[in-house]
Amino acid sequence: MTFESRLTRSPDPFDTDRGAEARAQFSDLSAPVQGLIDGAAGCSPYLSGLLSREGDWIRPAFDDPEGAMDALLAEVAATPYDSLAPDLRRAKRRVALLAGLADLGGVWPLEQVTQALTDFADAAVDVCLRRLTAAHIRRKKLPGFSEDDAETACGMVALAMGKMGAGELNYSSDIDLIMLFDQDRLTEDTYDEARMGFVKITRLMTGILADVTAEGYVFRTDLRLRPDASVTPVCLSMGAAESYYEGVGRTWERAAYIKARPCAGDIHAGAGFIETLRPFIWRKHLDFAAIQDAHDMRLRIRDHKGLHGPLSLDGHNMKLGRGGIREIEFFTQTRQLIAGGRDPKLRVRGTKAGLEKLAASGWVPEDHAAKLYDHYRFHREVEHRVQMVADQQTHHLPANEEGWARLAAFMGRDVSGLRRELTDRIEDVHALTEGFFAPGHARTPKEDFGAEITARWPNYPALRSARAVEIFNRLRPEIMGALSEAAKPEEALLNFDGFLAGLPAGVQLFSLFEANPQLTRLVVDVCATAPALAAYLSRNADVFDMVIGGGFFSDWPGADGLVASLTRAMSEAADYEDRLNMARRWMKEWHFRVGVHHLRGLIDATEAGRQYADIAEATIAGLWPVVVEDFSAKHGAPPGRGGVMLGMGSLGAARLNAGSDLDLIMIYDADGVEGSEGRRPLATRPYYARLTQALVTAVTAPMSDGRLYEVDMRLRPSGRQGPVATSFASFQDYQRTEAWTWEHLALTRARPIAGNMDLGAEVETFRQALLQDKAGGETVLADVADMRARIAAAKPPQGDWDAKIGPGRLQDVELAAQTVTLQSGSPAREIRAQLAAGVGSGRLSDADAEALSTAAGLFWQLQASARLLTGGELKPEELGEAGRRLILRETGYETTDRLLAAMGTVAETADAVISRLLSGVARETNDDKSQGSD
């Protein structure tokens, strides 16, 4: 499409004589294009000169501007060595003219204008590198290389940084480059001479691009973003650069690499180098400390440039000043740094793309992102026109009436309207970004309290660095104010003290609180209610990442969704150990979510139990293929059909609490295969035993991010004496001929959760058949009665508030439910379904089942809440007011006295049902013995 067909705007000529003179040179063109030329030349002496000098070239370009740009870039790529300087300067004039007129006429949007300028910069740098390395090869200045190596610049690469890296060069921009070379392409004998050659090539390239001659210049070139620029050569090895960033790289350098892009030379090597820096750029945890670094950087820039104080449009710096371009870029890049380590979708270079991705991921409100980019686009267009006047690298608005009149004409506006719009936009940018970098906290405590406790805070590890103290002091009024508003302020403060004391460091977490004040309220809620959860938080503060990262209050994804989430998380890890640590961080975050939801009443104990079980199932199912892959690399693929992991006990019944361990059984089917075929092959039986142990280790081993779960495998055939992995054939034979009643009871809650699920389906079919076969067992109830007595003798209840142990309490009811399930031959696993099976088979009456179900519900509510609040035993008098409220809310009672009384009544009723169930069988057994004696 032609220029004329796309013209949407045109500047007004400020210097009418100059504009008319330029217009007369193009009298053969259409009136709209002549009007554009008139306005452009009348506002910009620089564009007027380009029109005069490159008029013959621009005429046909008006017919197809994109085609003209493509042809120009092709010419640049073919530029011979001997004419690099003059040819590139001519090309620069043409690009500047074409992009300037396309910008002024609205033919190209801002993004296309800045991309065209960037494409030309890429082409100019690349052709310089290739031609200069070829020349050095011919002169024997790059030993070990042939002419073919010039196409990849002998391993040299130019990294485009800043606006060039993002495809956002402005009209009169310099270009920021980091020049590197791939040391792996050199030998020890050639290294020193080649390195000197690369430094020489860099200096020659900079001169070709930046020297001002009668033909103009190509690009001012800045190499100061390289590592330790004051002491390092202008081109250094990738290995040296990597060592620098890993050792002393700073936040501003991480931010710079968000936009980094290999633009010339050995693109492949450059991309590989940037990939090696991924852990440096993108931290695995949410990095809110980056906010303070960015804020400090902004303040240093303002101090250096003298840009503090209220807004004054005259001479205002559109890039670095209040509400300027840099504010929007810092806002975007800092948010990307915070979350990009966890969300790869945020790892984009451009400002527009960055804001869009942040909005899509919930990090920035969509309307804020849209406003900021609209302001960014306007600011950039104003910046371009300021620079177009005389091709000067300036970002300052005019300081006098003549300058304002020229700028307004350049934009086709009146001066007063332009000034009003600029003021509104600048102030809006400042309002949208300043609170993010320097959030304020208006809350103050109602009264001064806890001085004895707070006096010890300076001695805590989290408050030993000056920076942590600085941030915490800004937070302290908010924290103390929130604590003073808790139902029991002293209790909340004491628990917060425990939380603070347990933190190993403070900068990251305090920065997170400062940027997200709602987290302060969450921590106060936790500290006022659940000391165990507060202590957990102090050891695992990174779980706050999930709260801020979005989706914390979304619908529950279920076990399948969790497996997919864990798999995605582990796919980002570099090696096996990193995957295991990633799994630990992932589990803690989801565990924390369930705890907070339960704490705040968003879910009840029943739903919390199901969600904890989903997390555990997903953890085992997600880790299984990772463990198998690692084990197979050493010992070969699993022989035969593989194995399946059964969840037993509470995991099998899909109901865990906040502190549950996992009962597991491994069953495998070698399908006649005698062993593996790896580098270190193993016979089938030890293979699966060691593979199972590898999984258990992956789950239980304490690593840098803690452990996942405790694992109990005592429910396997023969208990502790049996192998940790059992063949399917042996499992079937054992269950049919050797297993005790308690082992059949355990099978009533067995469930395949990981591994070969086809094998799992066969195990499930066998389980159901076995339970039906054992349903008529004559000694089942007698065995259970004996087992119940043994449990009571070995482990008495821990007081009146023990929800688990004791007659008619949770463990007792679960034992009864499993018993009637076994008697009924039912496949049911969940306690209510098991009790219903007992009713259906005539083992229980409806009233009996209701009594047991009521007991199971009440004591599960208490058990689940106790594990959340205290991590162990339930003692209401030690819970604190908020903890007692949660218990009463969960159980539906008004006071703890009424709850305790109900516990006694419910347990007594359930105990009577269970005792009656078991004693009836005992009488039958005694009758049988009496008959036998006759």
Secondary structure in CASP SS format (residue, H / E / C, confidence):
PFRMAT SS
TARGET T0000
AUTHOR 0000-0000-0000
METHOD secondary structure of the structure
MODEL  1
M C 1.00
T C 1.00
F H 1.00
E H 1.00
S H 1.00
R H 1.00
L C 1.00
T C 1.00
R C 1.00
S C 1.00
P C 1.00
D C 1.00
P C 1.00
F C 1.00
D C 1.00
T H 1.00
D H 1.00
R H 1.00
G H 1.00
A H 1.00
E H 1.00
A H 1.00
R H 1.00
A H 1.00
Q H 1.00
F C 1.00
S C 1.00
D C 1.00
L C 1.00
S C 1.00
A H 1.00
P H 1.00
V H 1.00
Q H 1.00
G H 1.00
L H 1.00
I H 1.00
D H 1.00
G H 1.00
A H 1.00
A H 1.00
G H 1.00
C H 1.00
S C 1.00
P H 1.00
Y H 1.00
L H 1.00
S H 1.00
G H 1.00
L H 1.00
L H 1.00
S H 1.00
R H 1.00
E C 1.00
G H 1.00
D H 1.00
W H 1.00
I H 1.00
R H 1.00
P H 1.00
A H 1.00
F C 1.00
D C 1.00
D C 1.00
P H 1.00
E H 1.00
G H 1.00
A H 1.00
M H 1.00
D H 1.00
A H 1.00
L H 1.00
L H 1.00
A H 1.00
E H 1.00
V H 1.00
A H 1.00
A C 1.00
T C 1.00
P C 1.00
Y H 1.00
D H 1.00
S H 1.00
L H 1.00
A H 1.00
P H 1.00
D H 1.00
L H 1.00
R H 1.00
R H 1.00
A H 1.00
K H 1.00
R H 1.00
R H 1.00
V H 1.00
A H 1.00
L H 1.00
L H 1.00
A H 1.00
G H 1.00
L H 1.00
A H 1.00
D H 1.00
L H 1.00
G C 1.00
G C 1.00
V C 1.00
W C 1.00
P C 1.00
L H 1.00
E H 1.00
Q H 1.00
V H 1.00
T H 1.00
Q H 1.00
A H 1.00
L H 1.00
T H 1.00
D H 1.00
F H 1.00
A H 1.00
D H 1.00
A H 1.00
A H 1.00
V H 1.00
D H 1.00
V H 1.00
C H 1.00
L H 1.00
R H 1.00
R H 1.00
L H 1.00
T H 1.00
A H 1.00
A H 1.00
H H 1.00
I H 1.00
R H 1.00
R C 1.00
K C 1.00
K C 1.00
L C 1.00
P C 1.00
G C 1.00
F C 1.00
S C 1.00
E H 1.00
D H 1.00
D H 1.00
A H 1.00
E H 1.00
T H 1.00
A H 1.00
C H 1.00
G H 1.00
M E 1.00
V E 1.00
A E 1.00
L E 1.00
A E 1.00
M C 1.00
G H 1.00
K H 1.00
M H 1.00
G H 1.00
A C 1.00
G C 1.00
E C 1.00
L C 1.00
N C 1.00
Y C 1.00
S C 1.00
S C 1.00
D C 1.00
I E 1.00
D E 1.00
L E 1.00
I E 1.00
M E 1.00
L E 1.00
F E 1.00
D C 1.00
Q H 1.00
D H 1.00
R H 1.00
L C 1.00
T C 1.00
E C 1.00
D C 1.00
T C 1.00
Y H 1.00
D H 1.00
E H 1.00
A H 1.00
R H 1.00
M H 1.00
G H 1.00
F H 1.00
V H 1.00
K H 1.00
I H 1.00
T H 1.00
R H 1.00
L H 1.00
M H 1.00
T H 1.00
G H 1.00
I H 1.00
L H 1.00
A H 1.00
D C 1.00
V C 1.00
T E 1.00
A C 1.00
E C 1.00
G E 1.00
Y C 1.00
V C 1.00
F C 1.00
R C 1.00
T E 1.00
D E 1.00
L C 1.00
R C 1.00
L C 1.00
R C 1.00
P C 1.00
D C 1.00
A C 1.00
S C 1.00
V C 1.00
T C 1.00
P C 1.00
V C 1.00
C E 1.00
L E 1.00
S E 1.00
M H 1.00
G H 1.00
A H 1.00
A H 1.00
E H 1.00
S H 1.00
Y H 1.00
Y H 1.00
E H 1.00
G H 1.00
V H 1.00
G C 1.00
R C 1.00
T H 1.00
W H 1.00
E H 1.00
R H 1.00
A H 1.00
A H 1.00
Y H 1.00
I H 1.00
K C 1.00
A C 1.00
R E 1.00
P E 1.00
C E 1.00
A E 1.00
G E 1.00
D C 1.00
I H 1.00
H H 1.00
A H 1.00
G H 1.00
A H 1.00
G H 1.00
F H 1.00
I H 1.00
E H 1.00
T H 1.00
L C 1.00
R H 1.00
P H 1.00
F H 1.00
I H 1.00
W C 1.00
R C 1.00
K C 1.00
H C 1.00
L C 1.00
D C 1.00
F C 1.00
A H 1.00
A H 1.00
I H 1.00
Q H 1.00
D H 1.00
A H 1.00
H H 1.00
D H 1.00
M H 1.00
R H 1.00
L H 1.00
R H 1.00
I H 1.00
R H 1.00
D H 1.00
H H 1.00
K H 1.00
G C 1.00
L C 1.00
H C 1.00
G C 1.00
P C 1.00
L C 1.00
S C 1.00
L C 1.00
D C 1.00
G C 1.00
H C 1.00
N E 1.00
M C 1.00
K C 1.00
L C 1.00
G C 1.00
R C 1.00
G C 1.00
G C 1.00
I H 1.00
R H 1.00
E H 1.00
I H 1.00
E H 1.00
F H 1.00
F H 1.00
T H 1.00
Q H 1.00
T H 1.00
R H 1.00
Q H 1.00
L H 1.00
I H 1.00
A H 1.00
G C 1.00
G C 1.00
R C 1.00
D C 1.00
P H 1.00
K H 1.00
L H 1.00
R C 1.00
V C 1.00
R C 1.00
G C 1.00
T H 1.00
K H 1.00
A H 1.00
G H 1.00
L H 1.00
E H 1.00
K H 1.00
L H 1.00
A H 1.00
A H 1.00
S C 1.00
G C 1.00
W C 1.00
V C 1.00
P C 1.00
E H 1.00
D H 1.00
H H 1.00
A H 1.00
A H 1.00
K H 1.00
L H 1.00
Y H 1.00
D H 1.00
H H 1.00
Y H 1.00
R H 1.00
F H 1.00
H H 1.00
R H 1.00
E H 1.00
V H 1.00
E H 1.00
H H 1.00
R H 1.00
V H 1.00
Q H 1.00
M H 1.00
V C 1.00
A C 1.00
D C 1.00
Q C 1.00
Q C 1.00
T C 1.00
H C 1.00
H E 1.00
L C 1.00
P C 1.00
A C 1.00
N C 1.00
E H 1.00
E H 1.00
G H 1.00
W H 1.00
A H 1.00
R H 1.00
L H 1.00
A H 1.00
A H 1.00
F H 1.00
M C 1.00
G C 1.00
R C 1.00
D C 1.00
V H 1.00
S H 1.00
G H 1.00
L H 1.00
R H 1.00
R H 1.00
E H 1.00
L H 1.00
T H 1.00
D H 1.00
R H 1.00
I H 1.00
E H 1.00
D H 1.00
V H 1.00
H H 1.00
A H 1.00
L H 1.00
T H 1.00
E H 1.00
G H 1.00
F H 1.00
F H 1.00
A C 1.00
P C 1.00
G C 1.00
H C 1.00
A C 1.00
R C 1.00
T C 1.00
P C 1.00
K C 1.00
E C 1.00
D C 1.00
F C 1.00
G C 1.00
A H 1.00
E H 1.00
I H 1.00
T H 1.00
A C 1.00
R C 1.00
W H 1.00
P H 1.00
N H 1.00
Y C 1.00
P H 1.00
A H 1.00
L H 1.00
R C 1.00
S C 1.00
A H 1.00
R H 1.00
A H 1.00
V H 1.00
E H 1.00
I H 1.00
F H 1.00
N H 1.00
R H 1.00
L H 1.00
R H 1.00
P H 1.00
E H 1.00
I H 1.00
M H 1.00
G H 1.00
A H 1.00
L H 1.00
S H 1.00
E C 1.00
A C 1.00
A C 1.00
K C 1.00
P H 1.00
E H 1.00
E H 1.00
A H 1.00
L H 1.00
L H 1.00
N H 1.00
F H 1.00
D H 1.00
G H 1.00
F H 1.00
L H 1.00
A H 1.00
G H 1.00
L C 1.00
P C 1.00
A C 1.00
G C 1.00
V H 1.00
Q H 1.00
L H 1.00
F H 1.00
S H 1.00
L H 1.00
F H 1.00
E H 1.00
A H 1.00
N C 1.00
P C 1.00
Q H 1.00
L H 1.00
T H 1.00
R H 1.00
L H 1.00
V H 1.00
V H 1.00
D H 1.00
V H 1.00
C H 1.00
A H 1.00
T H 1.00
A C 1.00
P H 1.00
A H 1.00
L H 1.00
A H 1.00
A H 1.00
Y H 1.00
L H 1.00
S H 1.00
R H 1.00
N C 1.00
A H 1.00
D H 1.00
V H 1.00
F H 1.00
D H 1.00
M H 1.00
V H 1.00
I H 1.00
G C 1.00
G C 1.00
G C 1.00
F C 1.00
F C 1.00
S C 1.00
D C 1.00
W C 1.00
P C 1.00
G H 1.00
A H 1.00
D H 1.00
G H 1.00
L H 1.00
V H 1.00
A H 1.00
S H 1.00
L H 1.00
T H 1.00
R H 1.00
A H 1.00
M H 1.00
S H 1.00
E C 1.00
A C 1.00
A C 1.00
D C 1.00
Y H 1.00
E H 1.00
D H 1.00
R H 1.00
L H 1.00
N H 1.00
M H 1.00
A H 1.00
R H 1.00
R H 1.00
W H 1.00
M H 1.00
K H 1.00
E H 1.00
W H 1.00
H H 1.00
F H 1.00
R H 1.00
V H 1.00
G H 1.00
V H 1.00
H H 1.00
H H 1.00
L H 1.00
R C 1.00
G C 1.00
L C 1.00
I C 1.00
D C 1.00
A H 1.00
T H 1.00
E H 1.00
A H 1.00
G H 1.00
R H 1.00
Q H 1.00
Y H 1.00
A H 1.00
D H 1.00
I H 1.00
A H 1.00
E H 1.00
A H 1.00
T H 1.00
I H 1.00
A H 1.00
G H 1.00
L H 1.00
W H 1.00
P H 1.00
V H 1.00
V H 1.00
V H 1.00
E H 1.00
D H 1.00
F H 1.00
S H 1.00
A H 1.00
K H 1.00
H H 1.00
G C 1.00
A C 1.00
P C 1.00
P C 1.00
G C 1.00
R C 1.00
G E 1.00
G E 1.00
V E 1.00
M E 1.00
L E 1.00
G E 1.00
M E 1.00
G H 1.00
S H 1.00
L H 1.00
G H 1.00
A C 1.00
A C 1.00
R C 1.00
L C 1.00
N C 1.00
A C 1.00
G C 1.00
S C 1.00
D C 1.00
L E 1.00
D E 1.00
L E 1.00
I E 1.00
M E 1.00
I E 1.00
Y E 1.00
D E 1.00
A C 1.00
D C 1.00
G C 1.00
V C 1.00
E C 1.00
G E 1.00
S C 1.00
E C 1.00
G C 1.00
R C 1.00
R C 1.00
P C 1.00
L C 1.00
A E 1.00
T H 1.00
R H 1.00
P H 1.00
Y H 1.00
Y H 1.00
A H 1.00
R H 1.00
L H 1.00
T H 1.00
Q H 1.00
A H 1.00
L H 1.00
V H 1.00
T H 1.00
A H 1.00
V H 1.00
T H 1.00
A C 1.00
P C 1.00
M E 1.00
S C 1.00
D C 1.00
G E 1.00
R C 1.00
L C 1.00
Y C 1.00
E C 1.00
V E 1.00
D E 1.00
M C 1.00
R C 1.00
L C 1.00
R C 1.00
P C 1.00
S C 1.00
G H 1.00
R H 1.00
Q H 1.00
G C 1.00
P C 1.00
V C 1.00
A E 1.00
T E 1.00
S E 1.00
F H 1.00
A H 1.00
S H 1.00
F H 1.00
Q H 1.00
D H 1.00
Y H 1.00
Q H 1.00
R H 1.00
T H 1.00
E C 1.00
A C 1.00
W C 1.00
T H 1.00
W H 1.00
E H 1.00
H H 1.00
L H 1.00
A H 1.00
L H 1.00
T C 1.00
R C 1.00
A C 1.00
R E 1.00
P E 1.00
I E 1.00
A E 1.00
G E 1.00
N C 1.00
M H 1.00
D H 1.00
L H 1.00
G H 1.00
A H 1.00
E H 1.00
V H 1.00
E H 1.00
T H 1.00
F H 1.00
R H 1.00
Q H 1.00
A H 1.00
L H 1.00
L H 1.00
Q H 1.00
D H 1.00
K H 1.00
A C 1.00
G C 1.00
G C 1.00
E C 1.00
T C 1.00
V H 1.00
L H 1.00
A H 1.00
D H 1.00
V H 1.00
A H 1.00
D H 1.00
M H 1.00
R H 1.00
A H 1.00
R H 1.00
I H 1.00
A H 1.00
A H 1.00
A H 1.00
K C 1.00
P C 1.00
P C 1.00
Q C 1.00
G C 1.00
D C 1.00
W C 1.00
D C 1.00
A C 1.00
K C 1.00
I C 1.00
G C 1.00
P C 1.00
G C 1.00
R C 1.00
L H 1.00
Q H 1.00
D H 1.00
V H 1.00
E H 1.00
L H 1.00
A H 1.00
A H 1.00
Q H 1.00
T H 1.00
V H 1.00
T H 1.00
L H 1.00
Q H 1.00
S H 1.00
G C 1.00
S C 1.00
P C 1.00
A C 1.00
R C 1.00
E C 1.00
I H 1.00
R H 1.00
A H 1.00
Q H 1.00
L H 1.00
A H 1.00
A H 1.00
G H 1.00
V H 1.00
G H 1.00
S C 1.00
G C 1.00
R C 1.00
L C 1.00
S C 1.00
D H 1.00
A H 1.00
D H 1.00
A H 1.00
E H 1.00
A H 1.00
L H 1.00
S H 1.00
T H 1.00
A H 1.00
A H 1.00
G H 1.00
L H 1.00
F H 1.00
W H 1.00
Q H 1.00
L H 1.00
Q H 1.00
A H 1.00
S H 1.00
A H 1.00
R H 1.00
L H 1.00
L H 1.00
T C 1.00
G C 1.00
G C 1.00
E C 1.00
L C 1.00
K C 1.00
P H 1.00
E H 1.00
E H 1.00
L H 1.00
G C 1.00
E H 1.00
A H 1.00
G H 1.00
R H 1.00
R H 1.00
L H 1.00
I H 1.00
L H 1.00
R H 1.00
E H 1.00
T H 1.00
G C 1.00
Y C 1.00
E C 1.00
T C 1.00
T H 1.00
D H 1.00
R H 1.00
L H 1.00
L H 1.00
A H 1.00
A H 1.00
M H 1.00
G H 1.00
T H 1.00
V H 1.00
A H 1.00
E H 1.00
T H 1.00
A H 1.00
D H 1.00
A H 1.00
V H 1.00
I H 1.00
S H 1.00
R H 1.00
L H 1.00
L H 1.00
S H 1.00
G H 1.00
V H 1.00
A H 1.00
R H 1.00
E H 1.00
T H 1.00
N H 1.00
D H 1.00
D H 1.00
K H 1.00
S H 1.00
Q H 1.00
G H 1.00
S H 1.00
D C 1.00
END
